[in-house]
Amino acid sequence: MFDAVARRYDITNTVLSMGQDRSWRRATRSALRIGPGDAVLDLAAGTAVSTVELAKSGSWCVACDFSVGMLKAGAQRDVPKVAGDATKLPFGDDAFDAVTISFGLRNVVDTVAGLKEMARVTKPGGRLVVCEFSTPTVPLFSTVYKEYLMRALPAMARVVSSDGESYEYLAESIRAWPDQAALAHRIGEAGWSAVRWRNLTGGIVALHAAVKPA
């Protein structure tokens, strides 16, 4: 499915998010608190747009994604790229100072297993940031947003995307995803500590941050 949407993935994301995707990437980089000398894993990196944003910090950043087609679509982006399964990452223990995953945790077949793998490849004291769709905090806004997800988003995707039907899955997966507190609980279950979150765009997206115990 992700191979099928790869060709127009970036422009589709910008259109469907009404340009908010750029600010979400900047917020993720800021929340990671990374800088020169840090090794950073960008998981579910897709076409590596997010990895390029992370690399603006001066860190050494690696894009990793299960979809080879997505990585190929971002071939022109000058960051290291590795094909990998989030539940069986092709990296050694304690390899990274920080790890992040944006809009990809919903697609990992076993959420807690994926989060445990992220902890395995992160150094003690290292940081995690999960940027993911979440639950709007204002009831009226939440109702409007859900209508957009199930009606407008798939219709718009059919016009913009290289495979519009895939975005019906996107809408359904967002609606089925746990809210902010439930996701924080899962992150803690996977062995991360100091779990906290911050809402972006009224809770449409939430940044969850955590630390690997030293």
N, C-alpha and C positions, 0 to 999 in steps of 0.2 A: 504493500500500500504506500509506504513512504518513498520507495523508489519511483512510484507512479506520479507522485505529486512534486518530486524534487525540482523539476525544470522551472516551475513558476512559484516555488514555495515561498521565497522571500517577499516577492511583491504581493502574493496572496495574504501573507501574515500582516503586512503593513496596511493593506486595504481593509481586511476584516477587523483589525484592532483600531482602525481609524487613526493610525500613526502612533498609537501608544506603545507599540513594541519597542521603539527606540528608547523611550524613557524607562521602560522596564529593564532593558539590558543595562542601562547606566546605573540604575538602582541596585541591580545584582552585583555589579562590579564594586560599587561603593560598600555594600554590605559585607562583602568578602574580606575587606581590609587587606588587600594584597599590594605588593610593591616589588621593586627590583630584588632579585635573589630568591623569590618565591617560585616554586613549581606548582602549577595549577592544572587540575583535570577538569575539563568542560565536557560533561557527559551528556549524551543525547544532543550533541552539538549541531546535528543536521548539516547545513551548508557552511558552518563555521562562522557565521555572522556574529554570534555571541562570543566566540573565541577571540575574534579580532577586537571586539570591544574590551574583553578582559585584558588582552595584551597591551592596551593603552596604559595600563598601570606600570609597565616595565617588567612584569612577570614573564616567566617562560610558561606558555600555555599550550596544552595539547587538546585537540578536538577528538572526541571519541564518539562513535555512533554505530548502531547495529546495522543501519542501512548504508550499504556501499554506494548506492545510487545518490543518496544525499551528499555524501562526502565528495563524490565525483562532481556533483553540481557546484560545489564550492572549491573546486580544484585551483581556481585562480587566487584564492586567499592564502597568503604566505604564512601559514601556521602549520605545525606538525599535525598530521591526521592519522588516526588509528581506527580500524574497524574492530568493534568489540561488543560483547554481550554484557549488559549491566549486572547480570547475576553471576558472571564468571569473567571478571575483568582481566585483561592480559597484562597486568602490571604486578610488580612485587609488593610485599608488605611495606607500609610506611614510606611510600614513594613520593607523596605529594604534601605540600604545606596546606593546600586547600582544595576542595572539590565542590563543584556546583552542577546542578542539573536544572534546566529551564524548560518547562512545558513538556517534559519527557517522562517524569515519574509515573504518570497515569498509564503509560504504555509499557511499563515493566511488568512482566507477568506475575512476579511476586514482589510487592513493594518493600516488605521488611527485608527480604533476602538482598534486594538491590541496595538498600540503605546499609546493610551489614557489609556488603562488598565495598561500598564507598568508605566506610570506616576502616576496613582492612588496609586499603591502599593509602590512607591518610596518616601522617605522622601524629604521635601523641601530642595533644594540644592544638592540633590542626583544626581548620574550620570547614563547616559545611553551610552552603546556602542553597535552598530549594526555592525556585521561582515557579509558581504553578497557579493555574486557575483555581478560584476558591469561591466562597459564598458571600455575595454582597451583604452588607450590614444593615442597609435601610430596606424595610419590607417592600415599599412601593417600587423602589429602584430594582430590587431583586426580581419582582414580577415582570417588569419591563425587560430586564436582561434575559430572563428565561424565555420570553417570547422571541427575543432577538436570536437567541441560540437555536431554537427549534424551527423558526420560520425564515427569518431574514438571512442568517449566516449561511445555511446550505444553498439558498437561492443565489446569494452573491458569489459564493464559491464556484457555482456552476458556470458563472460568467468569467471569473478571473483565473481560477485554478486550472492546471493541466489534467485534473481528475476530481471533478466536483463532488462525486458520490462519496469520496473518502471523508469529506468534511461533515457528512451526516454522522459518521462514527465520532468525529471530533466533538460535535455537539452532545451526543449521547454520553460520551465518556466524561465530559465536564459535569453534566447533571448528576452522574452517578458518583462523582468524586467526593471524599469526605470533606467536612468543613475544616476550618482552621484548627480548632482544638483537637479534633480527631486525628488530623495529620500530625500534629505535634506529638500526640500520644504514640503514634506509630514510629516516629523518629526516635523517641525515647526508648521504645521497645527494641530498636535495632542497636542500642548501646551508646547513642550519642547523649551528651549532657548539656545542661544550660540551654534547653530548647526554648525558643521564643519566636514570635512572628510579628510582622508589620503588614498592614493592609495597604495596597496600592489601588488607585482608581476605585475607591468605594468598596473594596473587597472583591472586585472582579478577579484580581490577582493578589496573592499573598506571598511575602518573602518569609520563609522559615529559616532561621539560623540556629546553628548548634556547634558544639565543640567536642572533639574526641578526647575522652579523659586521658590525662597524662599518666 
